[in-house]
Amino acid sequence: NTEALRANGYMVWLTADLETILARMAQDHATAAQRPPLQGKSPAEETAILLEERNPVYEAAADMTVDTRGRDVDTIVEGIVMATREE
């Protein structure tokens, strides 16, 4: 999948720390129903494990990395658009 994506587009990796991700998940009322624990661990434990496993893969695939902590969607999008125009 990564090869196909890289061949056909620009990959932006949106990052956030564990606390931010958990807070966002808690704000989404559908999260609990859509994301039941897969490993029998708490959401914090499971999310931390997934981040540790997946971050290196996402980082290697990304053309650009954007830290989304404390930023609203409009600010994030504006930053991505400006950065891609400069490249």
Helices and strands as residue ranges (DSSP letters): H 2-8, E 12-15, H 18-27, H 31-34, H 43-61, E 64-67, H 73-86
